[in-house]
Amino acid sequence: MKIICTPLTLEAMNLLDINDCPDSLLESVTLTDDEYEQFLESGALEAINNTLGKMIDDYEDEAIDNIDELNKSLAILKDHLTLGNSLTMKKLINLNTLAIKNRTGLFFYF
């Protein structure tokens, strides 16, 4: 299961760090196998990893948790949006936008 979430508040982000954040304080997206494949094939994941120096993959949990990196990841997601992957990418774009708005982060649990 591939989960990407954003805490809704700074307090929720601190609770997530200690694995004590209630689901009600998180917005999350669970990617199906097909959606994950679209994300991979779009090149956005590789671009995020390369641009931000992250290791988002099947065996690592990772976070994008500062405003500069969140803005860069949003731009990358938008750049890789196509007609074929639009439903998946729009979910991720919306989650990234919410993280920026709340000044929290994106947390990847793959």
FIDO-929199 format. One record per residue (C-alpha): residue number from 1; residue in three letters; chain; x, y, z. Coordinates in pm, 1 decimal, decimal comma. Example, Ala and Ser with C-alpha at 12.3 -4.5 7.8 and 13.67 -1.06 7.14 Angstrom:
residues 2
+-----+---------+--------+----------+----------+----------+
! num ! residuo ! cadena !        x !        y !        z !
+-----+---------+--------+----------+----------+----------+
!   1 !     Ala !      A !   1230,0 !   -450,0 !    780,0 !
!   2 !     Ser !      A !   1367,0 !   -106,0 !    714,0 !
+-----+---------+--------+----------+----------+----------+
***
This chain:
residues 110
+-----+---------+--------+----------+----------+----------+
! num ! residuo ! cadena !        x !        y !        z !
+-----+---------+--------+----------+----------+----------+
!   1 !     Met !      A !      0,0 !      0,0 !      0,0 !
!   2 !     Lys !      A !    134,0 !    344,3 !    -96,9 !
!   3 !     Ile !      A !     15,7 !    624,8 !    130,5 !
!   4 !     Ile !      A !     92,0 !    993,7 !     98,4 !
!   5 !     Cys !      A !    -42,0 !   1221,6 !    367,0 !
!   6 !     Thr !      A !    -28,8 !   1576,3 !    490,6 !
!   7 !     Pro !      A !    -94,8 !   1684,8 !    847,4 !
!   8 !     Leu !      A !   -363,9 !   1950,1 !    872,3 !
!   9 !     Thr !      A !   -184,5 !   2148,6 !   1144,9 !
!  10 !     Leu !      A !    166,4 !   2199,4 !   1278,3 !
!  11 !     Glu !      A !     62,7 !   2015,8 !   1594,7 !
!  12 !     Ala !      A !    -49,4 !   1721,4 !   1381,7 !
!  13 !     Met !      A !    288,6 !   1723,6 !   1205,7 !
!  14 !     Asn !      A !    465,2 !   1702,2 !   1542,1 !
!  15 !     Leu !      A !    237,9 !   1415,4 !   1644,1 !
!  16 !     Leu !      A !    311,2 !   1237,6 !   1315,8 !
!  17 !     Asp !      A !    682,9 !   1254,1 !   1400,1 !
!  18 !     Ile !      A !    617,6 !   1044,4 !   1710,3 !
!  19 !     Asn !      A !    361,8 !    821,0 !   1536,3 !
!  20 !     Asp !      A !     77,0 !    958,0 !   1748,9 !
!  21 !     Cys !      A !   -124,9 !   1161,2 !   1497,9 !
!  22 !     Pro !      A !   -495,5 !   1075,0 !   1477,4 !
!  23 !     Asp !      A !   -634,4 !   1014,7 !   1128,2 !
!  24 !     Ser !      A !   -874,1 !   1305,7 !   1177,7 !
!  25 !     Leu !      A !   -574,8 !   1544,5 !   1164,2 !
!  26 !     Leu !      A !   -442,9 !   1400,8 !    838,4 !
!  27 !     Glu !      A !   -546,7 !   1424,8 !    477,6 !
!  28 !     Ser !      A !   -418,0 !   1123,0 !    290,9 !
!  29 !     Val !      A !   -416,9 !    954,0 !    -46,3 !
!  30 !     Thr !      A !   -375,2 !    580,6 !    -83,9 !
!  31 !     Leu !      A !   -246,1 !    498,7 !   -429,6 !
!  32 !     Thr !      A !   -367,0 !    183,0 !   -599,0 !
!  33 !     Asp !      A !   -111,6 !    -21,5 !   -789,6 !
!  34 !     Asp !      A !   -230,6 !    138,2 !  -1114,9 !
!  35 !     Glu !      A !   -209,3 !    490,5 !   -970,2 !
!  36 !     Tyr !      A !    137,9 !    423,8 !   -834,6 !
!  37 !     Glu !      A !    242,2 !    296,1 !  -1176,2 !
!  38 !     Gln !      A !    108,2 !    616,4 !  -1336,1 !
!  39 !     Phe !      A !    301,7 !    822,0 !  -1081,5 !
!  40 !     Leu !      A !    620,3 !    631,2 !  -1163,2 !
!  41 !     Glu !      A !    567,7 !    643,1 !  -1539,2 !
!  42 !     Ser !      A !    500,0 !   1017,3 !  -1530,1 !
!  43 !     Gly !      A !    858,6 !   1077,9 !  -1421,3 !
!  44 !     Ala !      A !    740,8 !   1304,8 !  -1138,4 !
!  45 !     Leu !      A !    870,2 !   1078,9 !   -860,8 !
!  46 !     Glu !      A !   1215,5 !   1059,9 !  -1016,1 !
!  47 !     Ala !      A !   1216,8 !   1437,4 !  -1073,1 !
!  48 !     Ile !      A !   1117,4 !   1502,6 !   -710,0 !
!  49 !     Asn !      A !   1389,1 !   1269,2 !   -583,6 !
!  50 !     Asn !      A !   1655,0 !   1423,5 !   -807,1 !
!  51 !     Thr !      A !   1555,3 !   1785,9 !   -753,7 !
!  52 !     Leu !      A !   1500,7 !   1765,8 !   -379,0 !
!  53 !     Gly !      A !   1761,2 !   1502,6 !   -292,6 !
!  54 !     Lys !      A !   1496,0 !   1263,0 !   -160,9 !
!  55 !     Met !      A !   1477,3 !    882,6 !   -161,1 !
!  56 !     Ile !      A !   1107,7 !    819,7 !   -210,4 !
!  57 !     Asp !      A !   1083,5 !    455,8 !   -313,7 !
!  58 !     Asp !      A !    939,4 !    120,0 !   -214,3 !
!  59 !     Tyr !      A !   1162,0 !     74,3 !     88,5 !
!  60 !     Glu !      A !   1195,0 !    421,7 !    238,8 !
!  61 !     Asp !      A !    962,8 !    657,2 !    422,3 !
!  62 !     Glu !      A !   1032,7 !   1015,3 !    321,5 !
!  63 !     Ala !      A !    902,6 !   1365,9 !    382,1 !
!  64 !     Ile !      A !    891,8 !   1695,6 !    200,1 !
!  65 !     Asp !      A !    844,0 !   1932,4 !    487,3 !
!  66 !     Asn !      A !    967,3 !   2280,8 !    409,6 !
!  67 !     Ile !      A !    790,5 !   2542,3 !    204,1 !
!  68 !     Asp !      A !   1061,9 !   2575,8 !    -60,9 !
!  69 !     Glu !      A !   1064,7 !   2200,7 !   -127,8 !
!  70 !     Leu !      A !    683,5 !   2187,0 !   -124,3 !
!  71 !     Asn !      A !    668,5 !   2461,2 !   -388,6 !
!  72 !     Lys !      A !    923,4 !   2275,9 !   -602,1 !
!  73 !     Ser !      A !    739,2 !   1945,1 !   -569,5 !
!  74 !     Leu !      A !    412,4 !   2114,6 !   -665,5 !
!  75 !     Ala !      A !    573,0 !   2257,8 !   -978,2 !
!  76 !     Ile !      A !    712,3 !   1914,5 !  -1067,1 !
!  77 !     Leu !      A !    374,1 !   1746,7 !  -1021,2 !
!  78 !     Lys !      A !    207,1 !   2008,1 !  -1241,4 !
!  79 !     Asp !      A !    479,1 !   1971,7 !  -1506,8 !
!  80 !     His !      A !    420,7 !   1595,9 !  -1524,1 !
!  81 !     Leu !      A !     40,5 !   1614,4 !  -1540,7 !
!  82 !     Thr !      A !    -96,6 !   1459,0 !  -1860,3 !
!  83 !     Leu !      A !   -435,3 !   1354,4 !  -1986,6 !
!  84 !     Gly !      A !   -350,0 !    989,7 !  -1914,2 !
!  85 !     Asn !      A !   -251,3 !   1041,4 !  -1551,1 !
!  86 !     Ser !      A !   -466,8 !   1340,5 !  -1460,3 !
!  87 !     Leu !      A !   -680,0 !   1175,2 !  -1190,6 !
!  88 !     Thr !      A !   -377,3 !   1044,1 !  -1003,2 !
!  89 !     Met !      A !   -168,6 !   1356,5 !  -1042,8 !
!  90 !     Lys !      A !   -455,1 !   1585,3 !   -941,8 !
!  91 !     Lys !      A !   -487,0 !   1392,9 !   -614,2 !
!  92 !     Leu !      A !   -118,7 !   1453,4 !   -547,1 !
!  93 !     Ile !      A !   -134,5 !   1816,8 !   -658,0 !
!  94 !     Asn !      A !   -428,4 !   1879,3 !   -424,2 !
!  95 !     Leu !      A !   -246,4 !   1715,4 !   -133,6 !
!  96 !     Asn !      A !     71,3 !   1914,3 !   -204,9 !
!  97 !     Thr !      A !   -131,5 !   2236,6 !   -226,5 !
!  98 !     Leu !      A !   -292,9 !   2158,7 !    108,5 !
!  99 !     Ala !      A !     50,7 !   2102,8 !    264,4 !
! 100 !     Ile !      A !    163,4 !   2444,0 !    138,4 !
! 101 !     Lys !      A !   -152,5 !   2610,4 !    264,5 !
! 102 !     Asn !      A !   -114,3 !   2452,6 !    610,1 !
! 103 !     Arg !      A !    265,5 !   2495,7 !    615,5 !
! 104 !     Thr !      A !    308,6 !   2130,7 !    703,4 !
! 105 !     Gly !      A !    447,2 !   1866,3 !    467,5 !
! 106 !     Leu !      A !    399,0 !   1564,6 !    245,8 !
! 107 !     Phe !      A !    483,6 !   1231,8 !    403,0 !
! 108 !     Phe !      A !    539,5 !    927,0 !    184,4 !
! 109 !     Tyr !      A !    489,1 !    579,3 !    328,5 !
! 110 !     Phe !      A !    572,9 !    330,1 !     55,8 !
+-----+---------+--------+----------+----------+----------+
***
